[in-house]
Structures are given as structure tokens and as C-alpha cells.
Amino acid sequence: MKKSHSHIILIATVIIVSLTISVSWFRDI
């Protein structure tokens, strides 16, 4: 359970970071 929980958090962090980068990238355009 702990491993899968931390794995979900890791994936969520990557998605949030990529989304933030995409938003800032679109704003630059």
C-alpha cells in the first residue's frame, strides 16, 4: 500500500509540474 501510495503521489507531482509548464508556455505565446 505504501509503495503504491507514494507512486501515485510521484505521478501526480509529475503531471502537475508538466501542466504548470504547459500553462506558462502557452502564456508566453
C-alpha positions in Angstrom: 0.0 0.0 0.0 2.7 2.5 1.0 4.7 1.8 -2.3 1.6 2.3 -4.5 0.6 5.4 -2.5 4.0 7.1 -2.9 4.0 6.0 -6.6 0.6 7.8 -7.1 2.0 10.9 -5.4 5.1 10.8 -7.6 2.9 10.5 -10.8 0.6 13.3 -9.6 3.6 15.6 -9.0 4.9 14.9 -12.5 1.5 15.7 -14.0 1.1 18.9 -12.0 4.6 20.1 -12.9 4.1 19.3 -16.6 0.7 21.1 -16.6 2.2 24.2 -14.9 5.0 24.2 -17.5 2.4 23.9 -20.3 0.3 26.7 -18.9 3.3 29.1 -18.6 4.5 28.0 -22.1 1.1 28.9 -23.6 1.0 32.2 -21.8 4.4 33.1 -23.4 2.8 32.7 -26.8 
